Amino acid sequence: MSLMINDECIACDACLEECPNGAIVEGDPIYTIDPDCCTECVGYYDEPSCVSVCPKDAIIPDPDNSESLEELKYKFEQLNKGE
C-alpha cells in the first residue's frame, strides 16, 4: 500500500529528504506522496523512512492505493531499472 500525508502535516521538510524514490513533493499547503513512486521504502529500508521522521505522525497508509509486498517490490524494480 502506498503512503499518504494527511492534513496533520506541518510542511516541516523532515520527510522530503528521506524519500529514496523522490515520491514526496511540496504541495499547497501540505506535502503529498506520488503513489506511482512510493514503494514504502521496499528495496531500500525495512520500514518507510518518512514515517519515522514525521513529527506529527501525518504519514499513513493510503486506503485508495493498496499494494502487496510483491507489487511494491515490482514497482521498486521498475523505478530502478537501468541504474
ZIQUIDA-V99799 format. One record per helix or strand of 3 or more residues. SS is the DSSP state (alpha for helix, beta for strand). FROM is the first residue (numbers start at 1). TO is the last residue. Records with the same first field share a line. If there is no record, write none. Layout:
SS->FROM-TO ; FROM-TO
This chain:
beta->3-5 ; 59-61
alpha->16-18 ; 49-53 ; 69-79
